[in-house]
Amino acid sequence: MRLGEDFIDEIKARIRLSDLVGRSVQLKRQGREFVGLSPFKKERTPSFYVNDDKRFYHCFASGKHGDAFSWLEEMEGLSFMEAAERLAAEAGLRLPEPDPQAQERTQRRKSLVEWMEAAQVYFTRALRSPAAEQARTYLKGRGLSGQDCVDFGIGYAPDDRSGLKNELAAAGAPIGDLIECGLLIEPDNASPYDRFRDRIMFPIHDPRGRLVAFGGRALSKEAKAKYLNSPETPIFHKGDVLYNFPSARRAAADPKADVRGLIVAEGYLDVIALARAGLGYAVAPLGTAITEQQLQLAWRAGGETIMCLDGDRAGRMAALKAADRALPLLEPGRTLRFAFMPDGLDPDDVLRDQGAEALRGLIGETRTLADILWERELEAEPPTDPDRRASFRKNIRILLSKIADQDIRSEYKTEFDLRMDRLLGERPQKSSGGYNERQKGPWRPGRRGVPLGPSLSLKRKLGAAEGGFDVSLARQRRADPMGAELIIALVDYPDLVEHLLEEIALISFGSLDSIRDAVLDACSLGPAVSSSELQAELLSRGFAQDIRRLEGNRGPMRATIGGPDVSVSARAEAWKRLSSIYMRQNGSQLQRGELRALAEKKITENDSESVRSISEAYRREKSRGESDT
């Protein structure tokens, strides 16, 4: 019996791979992944990684790579169907009953795919013929090399009504099959003829990698349609497929690639341009706005999908359509971000005119889904008077009601409330919060409440440290995902600061040191500072971009440290465990050097309390470093 791809994907979606693997391998969380010693080869340093988001494991020691099915096949010697039966039971699913008609349909689809593959051979061969000179000139003008054409299977459909039909019929293809798979058009009372003529051909594969359709780009300016796709067929449903998805998913799954999700571009040539710029994990919908099924497909390769769009009005409208479509589907770890090209340019233009680095830079400057939705509502109903403010708030509530996931809806509500407060000049006032109602004027660093402890000044004085300590060392070190998780935890749960002040102050977070310092400073303004108050203060200090960049780490952080329902003490312990891993991985030697220099300075200042704290931190670091060697 053969299982359908959808059923297999449903099993993978319901089984947490780290739980399955963790039954036989001791795993430790490391950022967005889990790491452990190889189960396939003896080693002392862990090189075996499990990624729940991408649903794969990879062993660098042995080179083995796979999913939940291959894990059971490898570790327990099960057949694929035995592994499927075991996993389906764990997932609460029943294996489908054998269906003779289903097997017949499967065989029928297989035959149609075979004729599509035969057509691909015809098209690629035709691209090398004298008749394709204009096509080759066009492709060269768009910056594509011969190897690019080979890599993406690009071909040419000659300007001939029966060239493909005659070729495949001679190979034994029934004319009815060629009509059914969309290669031929059958007019009323006339002979069937080739659908694609005088077009550059782009093959389209389904998620399993089967060739199921073509997209053709017209060379003639008089063609009725610039782009023409295969029609809906038994093997092709346009709204379920993304161009280049199989290759993009493989690129995103590369353990060496720092990829959080796919890039969704607007067209075939945009995808190829991004790949030429080193961003091989790009896909495209097929000439229409992205569908729910395509969003879910993109998220299967990684939850933080980037929509790459033109910066013109059409691109902004496409962004809003995608945002509205994604809103009911959002889950923790599954979202959209948006990268806009300069007005009037597409990725191909940017690559050709400005180079690969410029294109990668534009893709790196993304905007959040919340940004796109908020700006749309502001433009539609500027809250300039009481009536419009009421209408604006109502529109935001309607927007939030479309989010099905309760945790996501709660986070978006918090985010929009915060933006509303800043927009209208309001700030939450709580007698137990960081804002003192007896004080007049805005809450600002100069208005100090009860300080949290003496160690706050310890960190602030580091910039003046002498004797070899250079705070710029931390600034120059780039923040990694684990450090970002630790910082966003402090932003979301400021109560951690009071419990972990010493640890927070003494850890180097690289480029995130400045926002860490701002968090410590803001939390010293008074007891029980709320997350919304803290974020408002950080925004007022110019950390808006930093917070946006940290938002993508909120899901992994909560998976490690816990959500709002977890007790403060439990969160604090989880934070300390994660920070210990982070410090081991990010230079215990540098950390100890910094601590030694700082201790020397505090000794000269006769600051015995700080010296004791620093010495304890130094001993912990030394112990950790020795245990790692």
N, C-alpha and C positions, 0 to 999 in steps of 0.2 A: 504494500500500500504506500502511496506517495502523499505526503502531507503538503498542504497548500502553504505558500509563503506567508500569507496573513496569519495562519494558525501558528506557524513557527515564530513569527514576530510577536504574537500575543503571549506566547510562553516566555520569550526573552524579556518582554516588558514586565511580566509579573514576578519573575525570579530575580532577586538581587544577587548578582554574580559573586560579590564579596562574601555574602553569607554562605553560598554554596562552596566556594573555594576555601573559605575560612574554617570549614569543618576538618580539613586535613592540613592546612598551612596556616601558621601563625602570621597574621597580617597586622600591620600598623598603618593607621591613616597618615598620609603625607600629602597635604593639599587636597586636590580633587581625586587623588588615587589612593590605593592601598599598596603597601610594599611588604615583601617577605623574602625569605630564603627560597631559592629555586627548589621545587619539588622534583625536578628532572635531573639535577646535577649538583654535586656537592660544592658548596661555596661558603665563605665566611662573611662576605659583604652582600647584603640583599640586592638582588637584581631582578626580582620577579614582581611584576606590577599588575594590578587589577583595576580596571576603570569601570565603575557602574554606569556612568553616563553613556559611554560608548559601547558597553556590554562586551568587553573583550579582556583577555589576559595576555601578557607578553612576558616571555622569559629571555632576558638578554644573555644569560649564561648558555642556554641551549638553542636559542632562536625559535623556540616553539611559541605559537600564537593561536588563539582560538576563542570560542565562546562557551556557553554553558553546555551545549551538546558535545563539543569536542573535548571538554574537560572530563565528562563522564566516560566518553569513549577512551580517552587516554589513561585516566587514573583507575578505572574499574573494568576496562575491557569490554564495555557494552557496545552493542551495535547501535546504529543511529536510531532505529525504531525503539530499541530498549531504552535508550537515553530519553527519547521523546516521551515514552510511556511514563517513566519515572518523573520527569520534569512536569509533564501535564498534570499528574496527580498532585504534585506539590503546589502547582499553580491553581488548583481547583478547576481544571478543565478536563473534558472528556475527549479522547481521541475520536475523530470522525469515523463513522462506519464506512467500510468499503462500498464504493458506488461504481458499478460497471459503466454507467453513463458518464460519470465524471472522468473515468479513465479514458473513455472514448474522446471526450472533449479535450483532455490533456494531450492526447496524441494528435488531435486535429490542430491544436494551437502549435504544437511542435513542428508540424509540417509547414504551417504558415510562416513560422520563424525561419525555417530553412530556406524558403523562397525569398524572404527579406534579406538573408545573408548572401544569397546568390545575386540579388540585385545590388548589394553593396560591392561585390567584386566587379560587377559591370560598371558601376559608377566610378570607382577608384581607377579602374583601367582607362576609362574614357577621359579622365582628367589628364592623362599623359599623352593623349592623342592630339594631332594637329588641330582638330576642330575645337579644342578647349583652350586655344591660345588666349582668348579674351578672358576666360575664367582664371587662368594662371596669372595674367596681368593684374586682374582685380585683386586676387589674393596677395600677390606680391606688394601691391600698393597699400594693402592693409597691414603690411608688416609680417605676413605669414611666410615661413620658410617651407621648403619641401618636407622637412622633418615634422613641422607642425601639422601639415596636412596628413602625414602618415599617422602621427600620434592621435589625432582626433578623427581619423577615418574619413576625411573630407573627399568628396568626389564631384563628378560633373554628369548631369543628365543632358545628353545631346539634344539638339533641336530636331527631333525625329519622332513622329507619332507612333512608330511601331518598332523602334530599335530594341528596347527592353523586352517587349512582348515576344518578338521573334527569338531573341537570345534565350529567354527562359523556357519558351515553348519547345525549342529545340533540345533543351536539357530535360524535357519531360514534365514541365509544370502544367497542370490543368489550367485553362484560361479562367475557370471559375474560382480557383484558388487565388490567382493573381488579382482578380476583381475583389475578392473577399478581404484580402490583406491590404487593399488600397493602392496597389501599384498601377492598376488599370482603371479606366473609367468606361462604363458601359452605357452609352447613350441609347435612347429609344430608337428602335428600327435601324441601328447602325452597328458597325463592327467596333469592338472595344479598342481603346488606344491608350498610349502611355499617359499617365497623369502628370509626370514631371518632365518638362522639356525646357532646354536652354536655361538650366538652373544649377547653381552650386549646391551640392547636396551635403547635408549634415545628418549623420545617423543618430537616432534616438533610441536609447536602451531603457528597459524597465529596471526596477530596483535589483532584480536578480542578474542583470547584465545581459539579458536577451535583447537582440535587435528587433524592435517592434514597430518602428515608424521612421519617417524621414522628414526633415524640414528642408525646403528648397528656397534659395535666394535667387530671384530673377536677375538676369543680366540685362535684359531688354528694358529700356525705360517705358516702353509701351505696354508692358505686362499689366494685367488688371490687378494682380496682387504681388507686392514686393516680396513677401514671404508666403509660402504655401506649405502647410503641414499635411501629413497623412490624415485621412478621415478616421472617425471612430470605427474600430474593427474588433473582432473577437479577442485580439491580442493587444489592442491599444486603446486606452482611455486617457485622453489628453489631460484631464484634471488630476490624474493620479501619478503623473510622471514628471520628473525634472530632467532637463538636459544635462548630461555629464554626471548624473548622480553616482553611478557605480565607481567611477574613477575618483570623484571628489570624496566619497566616503572612505576609500582606501587611503587617500592622501591625509584626510583628517584623522584616520585611525593610526597613522604612523606614530609610534611612541616618542619619537624624537621631535615631532611637530608640536609646538605650543599652540594648539588650536582649541577653541571653546565651541566652535560651531561652523557651519558652512556659510559661505557668502552667496547670496542670491542676487544675481545680476539680471539685466533686462533682456539680453539676447545672446545668441550663440557666439558672436565675435567678441562680446564683452567677456564671456567666460574664458575664451581662448586668450584674450589679452591679459586677464588676471593670472592665468596659468603661466604665461610667458614672463610675468613679473614675479614669479615664484610663489603665487597663491593658487596652487592647484586644487584647492578645495572649494571651487566655485561651481554653481549650478545656475539654471535659468528656467522659469516657467515657459510655456510654449506659446508665446504671443498674446497671452491674456493675463489679467491680474492673478496673483497667486491664490490658490484655493486652500480650503481647510486641509484637504488630503495632502497637498504639497507641503504645507507647513508642518504637518505631523511627520511627513517623510524627511524633511530637512532636520527636524529636531531629533530624529533617530540617530543622526550622525554627531550630535552635540547640541546642547540645549540653548546656546546663545547665538542664534542665527543673525547674520548681518545682512540687511537689505542694502544693496549697492545701487543707487539710483541717480539719475540726472538731477542737476540742481535747478532745473526749470520748473515751471508750473505743473507740467505733466508729471515730473518726478515727485513733486510734493503731493499731488493727488494720488499717485500710486502708493506713496508712503502711508497716507491716511487710510486707503482701502486695505492695505496690509495690516495696519494697526487695528482697525475695526474687526477684521477677520480673525486676528490673533487673540483679541481680548477675551472671548469666552473660553479659549483653549489654554490660557496661561496656567502653568503649574510651577512649583518651586524648581528652579534650574532650567525652565523652558521659557524663553522670552525672545524678543526681537530688539536689535539695535539698528541704527540707520547711518549709513555713510553716503554723503552727497558729493557728486562730482561738481566741478565748477560749471556755472550756467553755460549751456550750449556745448558741453564736452561730454563724451562718454569715456569709459575706461580705455578703449582703444586709442582715442585721441590723446588722452593724458600720457599713455605709455609711449606713443610715437613722438609727441612733442616735448615731454618733460622727463621721460625716463621711468624705469621701474621703481626707483626709490621714491619718487614723487607719488606714484600710484599707491605704493604700499603705505605711504604716509597718510594719504587721504582715507584709505580703508581703516587706518588706525584711529582716525578722529571720528568716533561714532557718537551718535546721540541716542538717548534712551527712548523706549516706548512712551514713558511718562512725559518726556519732553514734547514729543510729537503731538500727543493727545492734548496736553495742557495748552500748547500754542494754538491749536485748532479752536479750542473753546474760547480762549482769550480773543482771538480774531473774530469769532462769530458773535460774541456777546461781551464786549469790553465792560467790566464792572465799574462804570463811571458814576453811577448814581444808585440810590437805594433799590429802585425797581430792577435795574440791570444786575445789581449785585445778587438780588434774590433769584433772578432768572439764571445767573451764572452758577450759583450754588446748586440750583435744581438740576441744571445740565450735568454738573459734575456727579451728583448723586445718581442720575440715570446712567451715566457712563460706568460708575462703579458697580451698579447693579448687574451689568453684563458680565462681570468676572465671576465665574462659577466657583473657583477655588477660594475657600474662606481665608486661608492664610495670605494669599496674594491680594485678595480684596482688602484685607485689613492693612497690608503694607501700602497699597496704593492710596487708601483713605488717609493714612498717616502722612504720606508724601504730599498729597494734594491739600490737606489741612495746613501743613507747614508752608506750602507755597501761598496758600490763601492768606495766612497770617502775615507773611512778608509783603505780599502784594498790597494788602489793605492797611498795613502799618499796625497790625495787632500782634499781641503776644500773650500766650496763656499765662494766667496769674493764679498761682497756688500759694497759700500761706506756708506750705511745707516745702515749696520748691526753691529753685535757685534765685527767683526774683522776690525781693523783699518789698511787700506792699507799702511799707512805711517809707520807702525811699521814693523819691520823685525822679522822673526821667527814665530813659531806656536802660535796660540791663547791659552793662558793659564791663570789661575787665577791671577798670578802675574801682568799680563798686564791689568790694569784697565782702562776702559773708564769712561763715566759719571756715577757716582753712582746713584741708584734710590732713595735713601733717607736715613736718619739717622737710621731708624728702622732695617736695615739689621744688623748693629753691635749689636743691642739690642738682637737679637736672637742668634748671635754667642757667646755672652758673658754669655749665660745661664749656660754653663758648669762650670763656675767659681762661680755661684751664691751660696750664703751662706744663713743661716737663715732658713733652712728646705727644700729648693727646691732641688730636685734630678732629674737631667735630665734622669737618668737611669729608672725612673718610666715610662717615655714615651717609652723608648726602650723596656721595658719588656712587654708592652701592645701590643698585637697582632693587626695587621692592619685588619680592616674589609672591606667588599666590598665597602661600601660607602666612606670610607677614601681613598681607592684605586682609586675610580672614581674621587675624588677631585684632587688627585695627578696627574693622567694621563691627566686630563684637563689642568693642569699647563704645563705639558710636551708638549702637543699638541698645546696649545695656550699660549705661554710665555707672550703675551701682557696683560694677566690677572694680572701678577705680579705687574705691575706699578699701576693698578687700585685697587688692593686688598692687598697691601704689609702688612699693619698692621694686617689684618685678618689672612693672611697666616702665618705670623711670630708667632702669638700667639696661634695657634691651635696645640694641641698635636696629632700627627698621629701615635703614637706607633712606630712600627718597621719601618715605612716609614719616620720618622723624618729625617734620614740621607739624603735620596734622596731629601726631601723637602729643607733641608739646602743647598744642592748642587745646586738645581734649583735657589734658591735665590742668591747664590754666583755667578753662571754663568750669571744670568740676570743683575748683577751689573757691568758686564764687559763693557757694552755699551748699547745704545738705540737700540730698534727694533731687538732684538735677534730672529732669526727664529727658528721654531721647529726643523728643521734638524740640525742647528748649536747647539742648546741646547742638542739634543740627542747625537750628536757626542761628545760634552764635557762630558756628563754623562757617555758615554761608556768609554771614556778615563780615567775617574776616577774610573772605576771598577764597574759601576752600571748595567752591561749588564743583569745579572740575575734578578735584580729588575725590569728592564724595561720589560723583557720577561713576568714576572709574572703579571705586570700591563696591558699587552696588552689585556687580556681577559675582562678587565673592560672598554675598549674603546667604545664598542657598547652601553652598558647601560649608560655610561657617555654622549654620544652624544644624546641619547634619552632624557636625563634630561637637559643637558646644551646646546645642540645644536651643529651643525656641522660648517664647515668653512664658510657657507653662512650667519651665524647669526652674528649680529653686536657685537662689543666688549662690549658695554654697556649692551646689553641683556645677553650676556654670563656671564658677571660679576654679574649681578643681580641673574641669575640662580645659579651661583656658591655660592653666599652668602646664598641663600635659602637652598641649599643642605647642606652647612656647618653648618647652624643653626640647622638643623635636626640632623646632625652627632654629633654636640657638645652636644645636649640634650641627645642623646642616649649613649654617651660615657663618661659620668661622668662629669656633670657640677660642682659637688662638688670638684673633683680633679682639674679641670681647675681653679676654683676660688682659691683653695689653692695655686696653682702654681703662679697665678697672685698676690696674697697677698705677697707671699715670694719675688717675683720679684720686686714688688712695694717698699717693705721695703729696698731692696738692692739699688734701684735707688734713694730713698730718701737720703740714706747715701752718695750717690755719687753726690747729688745735681743736678741730671739729671731731671729737672722739666718737660721738654718736654716728656720724656719717661714716667714719672709718670702720666702725664695727659692722655696719650694714654692708659696706663695700667689701670688706674682708670675707664676710659670709657668702656674698655673691661670688667672689673670686674662688673660694673653696669649692662651691657648687660647680662652677664652670670647669675647674681643674679636674674634679672628680668625673664630670661628664666626658671631658676630653680624653682622660685616661681610659675610661670604660669603652670609648669608641675605637681605641687603637688595638 
